[in-house]
Every structure is written in C-alpha cells, then in structure tokens.
C-alpha cells in the first residue's frame, strides 16, 4: 500500500477461530450436500422423461450446491454421447440456480452457481451448432461473474468455452484474444493445468487455420515447458500433434521422429488405439511424400484395427487417407469403391447423418470424375468438426 509517497506494508489479519469455524462448517455442508445429491440427481433424471426435466427445478432435493454440481457433471459427461441430453440437464441447472431460495447462500455463491450453469448451457449449445445462442448464454455467465472480483478464475473457465464457440463462427482473432485473457487469469491463479489447456487450444486453432508452422511452434514450446511436469499422456499427445503438423509442412524427418515417439509412448501407456492414430499419421506421411503404395499398405491394417474395435468413425477417417492415395495414384475406381464402403459403415453404425451425406457427396464426385484432393481433405476435416459441432452443415464445393 502506498501513502504520501511511502510504502506501508499491508498487515494480513489472521483468521479468527470463529472465521475458521465458519469455513469448516461451510466445507462440511458442501460435502454433505454432495453425498446427498450423489444418487438423488441421477434417480430424478432417470425416472423422468427428458422432455419433462424442466419440471424438476422446484424440487427441494435439487436446491443445493451439491445438486447443482452433480447436474453440471452430468451435463459435461453427456456432451459426447448425447448433446441434447446435456442441453436439457444444463437448462434444468439454470432453472434451479436462478430459483434458489433467497438467503440460502451468499450472493457471490449464487452468482457462481448461476454462471457455471449458463457456462454448461453455452457448451451444450455449442455442441449442437447453435452458436449465437451459445454466445448469449456465455454473455449471461460473464455478466453474473463480473461484479465479483473473487470469481475471475470462473470467468476464465467461461472464456475457454467462448473461444471454442468463436472459432466455430470464424471469429478467429477474437478467439485468440479470449484465449490469451483466459491464460493470463489461469497463470495468475497458478492453475498450470488450464494454462496448458489454453496452449493446446491455441495450437488447435492455428492448426485449424492451416497455420501449421505456428501451430507446431506452439506445441514445441508446450513440450519444452511441460516435459518434466505434464503427465505422459499429454506429452504423447503433443508429440502426435507435432508429427501431424510436420507432415503438413512436408518436414518428414521431424514428422517421423515425433510420430515414432508418440507411438512408443502410447504403447507404453497401454493405449494401443491412440498408438494406431499415430500410425495413421505415419501413413499420411508416406502418402504426402509420394510413397503411395507404402502408404496404402500401411493404412489398410490400421483401418481394419479400428473396425475390429468398433471405432467406425476413426476407420472412416483412415479410409479417407487411402481414398486420397488412390486418387493421387489415378485409381479412381478403387477410391470410389472404398468411399462407398465407408458410407455403408457409417450408415450401419447410425453415425451422424451429415457425415454420411458428405461422404456420399464425395463418392458421387469420384464417380463423376469431378473430385479433387482438396475435397477429400474438406470431407475429412468436416467429419472431425462434427465431434464438437454435430449440427454443422457441410458446404459443398
């Protein structure tokens, strides 16, 4: 503290026994609420049709931090398997948080609970491709947090979802700025894990923009800074990302080095399917450097491995690498046959109908001999984008 040009040291008051007791009581209350909510939330959601979940908001069993935390966890876990279920859970959480009885918790706690519910709502809307609605939900989350300086860490968590949404509407520079802001906040809170996540997100965004050299540099900096502290799975993932960027940069020696390291680490971690994804990268490398026969021979067993493990989407993506190789080699008939085979596999597995339509369009373009290598890339990247935006439409060239 500075007064009249002199620096006066701040005197930090020690917590009083009464204050410590209050902290202890609050911690015990939260744990009790968590224990109580553990089975109640899942039971209510299981026993109630999803279209009527909103009617559960007034139930007293849900009027607690513990229940809201459980609803948030449920929404997060549902994102990958059923985004609409995640949306319904997040909508219920918003209704519960906004309807908490007055005086039950301090205003700052209520603001945090409401904001995190809106964050989950925004994330579910993002997954459903409803980007404008997602941004409005995130606006509401940040507006709730803004008056409370103690909740800046929560602001940064919301910003991570905002950055992911902004890139889906092609507002890339804003996404970079939001990630930089979130990273700064996480760093100020000594949250190394989320600083790392921000770095990965920046690399992914650069990769998506096909700024492969910058993406690789981002990943290399992360690798250098986390090699002693990050978990081995994260390090293996970085090697994999660096390898893929290097393939796109036709820097094949570096690609081979990092992909081989990723394969080795994933096998050591007991993750053979992740190792297969790195092997897929090696197959792409062979194709990109013109070793087409070797690339095709390398990729077919990987594709078969994915199919044996019921990873139909991964098998399809691997198959598209082979389709591209056949096209480059001038084997249009083989490329068409494989493309139609992938369509059949996606249909049998009831995968996203938009992915099936894009693959069907590719197969017809090959049959009409009106296909380019770029179209194969567009279809592959589109299918990948459906993992986070399953309602995204495919723009045909």
N, C-alpha and C positions, 0 to 999 in steps of 0.2 A: 504494500500500500504506500502511495506517495502523498505527502502533505507538506505544503510550503517548501518544496524542493528537497525534502528529506524523506528517505525511505524508512518507513516504520514497519518492522516485521509484524506479520499477522499472528495473532495468538489463536491457535486452534484449541477450541474447547473440547475437553474430553467428554464422551458421552456419559451422562449421569446414569446411575443404577436404574432409575425409573425409565429412562430412554432405552437402555439396553433391554429392560424387561419388555417394553413395548415391541421392540424389534423381534424378540424371541416369541412373543405372543402372535405377532403377525406371521412369522415363519411357520409356527405350529398350525395356525389357522389355515394357511395355504396348503400345507401338506395334508391336513385333514380333508380339505375340500377336494384335493387331487385324489385321495384314496376313495372318497365317497363317489366322485364322478367317474372313476375308472370303469365301472360296469354300467352305471346308470345311463350315460350318454349313448353307448353302443346299443344298449337294450331299447332305448326310446327310438333310435333311428332304425333299428332292425324291425321293431314291431309296428312302425308307422310307415304307410306308403310315402314315397319320396315327395309326391305332389302335395302332401299334407304336412310336410316337415315344418312349414312356417307357422302352423297352428300350435307347435310345441313351445313357442317363445315365452308364453306366460307361465309355464310350468315352474313351480318353485325349485324343483331339482336342478334346474339349469341356471338359477340365479346366483352364480358364484364364479370367482376367478378360475377355480379348478375345472368347472364345467366348460367355461369358455376356452380354456387352454386345451381341453380334450377335443372340443369341436374344431379348433384350429389344427390340431394334429390330424384329425380325421380328414379334414379338407385337403391338407397337404398330401396325405397318403393316397387320397382318391384321385389326385390330378392325373397321374399316369394311366390309371386303368379306366376312369370314367369322369371326365371333366364336368359333365352335367351334375353328377352326384356331388362333386367338390363345390360346384356353384350353389347347389341347394343348401349344403352344410354351411357355407360361408354366409349366405343370405340369412339363415337361421341365427348364426353367431352375431351378425349385425343387429338383428331384431332383439336378441337377448341383451346385448351390450347396451343398446340405446334404451332398453326398458328396465334396467337395473333400478331397484327401489332407491329413492333419494336417501343419502346418508349411509348407505351400506358400506361404501368405500370412499376414500379421499378423492377429490376431483381429479388429481393427477393420475390416480389409478384407473378411474373410469375413462379418462381421455386415452390412456394407453390401451385399455381393453377394446374400446371402440375403434381406435386407429388400426390395431392389429387385425380386427375383424374385417375392416374395409380393405386392408392390405391383402388378406386372403381372398376377398371378393374380387379385387382387381386382378389377382393372379389367375383365378378361375376364368374370368372373362378373357384374359389374355390367351389362355389355352383354347378357348372356344372361338378365338378370332374376332371377338367383339372389342376391338381396340379402343374406340372412342369411349365406350362405357367403362373400360378398364382404367383409362386415364382419369375419368371423372371420379371413380372410386378412390384412386390413389391421391387425387387432389383433396378429397374429403379426409383421407387418412392424415395427410400432412397438415391440413388446416387444424385438425384436432390436436396434433402434437406441437404445433408452432408456439402456443403460449407457454409451454413448459420446457425450459432450458434443460432440465434433467433428463429429457426424453430424446436427446439428439441421436443417441445410438439407434433408437427405434426409427427416427427419421431416415437414417442411412439404410436401414433394412427395407423401408418402403422404396427408397431410391433405387435399390437393386432391381426391384420389380419394375419400376418406372423405366429404367434403362433398357430392360428387355422388351418392354412394350414399345418404346420409342423406335427401336430399330425395326420393329415389325411394320411401322408406318413410314419407314425410310427417313426418319429424322435422326440421322446418324450422328451429326455433330452434337446435337442435344444429348444423345445417349452417351457420348464420350464425356461431355461436361458433367452429367449426372453421376457417372461412374467415378470421375475424379473427385467430386464432392463427397460421395459415399466413402471412398477410400481414405480421404483425409480424416473424416469423422472416425472411422474404424481405427485408423492409426492413433488418433488422439485418445481413443479408449483402449489402446493396447490389445485390440482384437486382431491378432495376427492371422487367424483362420479366415476371417472375412476380408482382410486386406488381400490375402492370397486369392480368394474367390473373385474379388474385383479385378485383379490382374488377369486371371483366367478369362473373365468376361470381356475384358479389353482385347485380349488375344483372339477370342472367338469372333468378336465384332470385326476386327481387322481382317480375319480370315474370310468372313462372310463377304466383306467388301473386296475380296481378292487382292488385298494388300499383303501378300504373303511374306514379303521380306520384313515388313514392320511387325507382322504377327509373330514371325519366328524370333525376331529380336526380343519381343515382349516375353515369349516363352523361355528364351535362353536366360534372360535376366531373372525370371522367376526361379528357374532351375538353379542358377548360381546362388541365389539368395536363400533357397529353401532346402538345399541338398542335405544339410545337417539336422534340419528341424522338421521338415514335412514328412508325412507318412510315405512309405514306399509305394503305395498305390498311386498317390498324387505324382510322385516322381516318375513312375512308369507312364502315367498319362501325359506328362509333359514331354517325355521322350517320343511318345507316339505323335503328339501334335507337331513337334519339331520335325519329325520324319515326314509327315504329310505335307507340311509347308515346303520342305526341301524338295519333295517330288515335284510340286507345282513350280518351283524355281529352277527345275532341272539340275539341281545340285545333288546328283545321285550318290556321290560318295558320302556326303553328310547324311543323306536320307538313309542309306544302308546302315550307317553307324548307329543312328538313333532308333531306327525301327528294330534292328537286331537287339539293341539294349532293352527296348520295350518288351520284345518277345521273351527275352531271357527273364526279365523281372516278373512279368505276368505269370510265367510258368512257375517261378519260384514262389509266387504268392498263391499258387493253386487256382489260377484263373485262366484256364485254357481257352475259354471263348474270347476273353479280352486279347489273349495272345493271337488268336485267329484273326481278330480285327487288325492287329499289327501286320500279320501275314498278308492280309488283304492289301495293306499299304505297299508291301513289297511287290505284290502282283501288279498294282497300279504303276509302280516304279518301272517294272520291266516293260510294260506297255508304253509308257511315256518315253522311254529311251529307245523305242523301236524294236525291242526284242519280243515281238508279238507272240510267236509260238511258245516261248518260255513263259510269258505272262499268262497265256490261256491255260497252259498245262499246270501252272502254279495255282490259278484261281479256281479251277473246277473242283479239286478236293476240298478247298475251303468252303465253297458253296455247299457241297454235299454235307460237310460237317455242321454247318448252320442248319440245314434242313433236318438232319438227324436230331438236333436239339430243339426242333420246332421254332427256330428263330427265322420265321418266314421273311420278315422284312429285311433282316441282315443278309439272308440268302439272295433276296431280290436285288439289293444294292450291289452285292458281289457279282451277281449275274449281269448287271448293267455295265460293270467294268469289262466283262467278257464280250458283251454286245458291242461296246465301243471298239475293242480289239478286232473283232470280226469285221466291223465296218471299215476300219483303217486298212485291214488286210484285203478288203474287197470281197469279203464273203457275206454278201447281203442276205442270202437265203438262210445261212446259219444264224445270222444276227436276228432275223425276223422270227425264226423258229424259237429261239431262246427267249425273245421278248414276249411271245405269246405264251410260252411255258410259264414265265414269271407272272403274267396276268392270271393264268389259271390258278397258280399257287396262292396269289393274293385273294382271289375270289373264294377259294376253298377255305382259307383261314379267316374269311369275313373281315379282312383288313379295310382300312379307310377307303370308301368308295371313290374319293377324289384321287387317291393314289392309283386306284385301278383305272380310272378314266385317263389319267396322264400316261400310264403305261400302255393303255390301248391306243391312245393317240400316237405314241412312239411306234408301236408295232405297225399301225396303218401307214405312217410316214415312211417306214423302212420298206413296206410292201410296194408303195408307190414310187420308191427310189427318190424320195424328196426329203431326205434326212441328212443332218449334219452331225458332226461330233459334238458341237455345242448343244444340240437338242438333247442328246443323251445326258450331258452334264446338267442341263437345266432340269430334266426329269429327276435325276438322282438328287440334286440339291432340293428340289421341291418336296420329294418324299421325306427327306431329312427334316425339312421345315415343319412338316405336319406333326412332328413329335411335340412341338411346343405350340403350334397353331393348327389344330386338326380341322378347322373350318376354312382355312385359307384356300382361295381359288387358284387354279393353275392358269397362267396366261400363256396361251398358245402362240407360237411364233408363226 
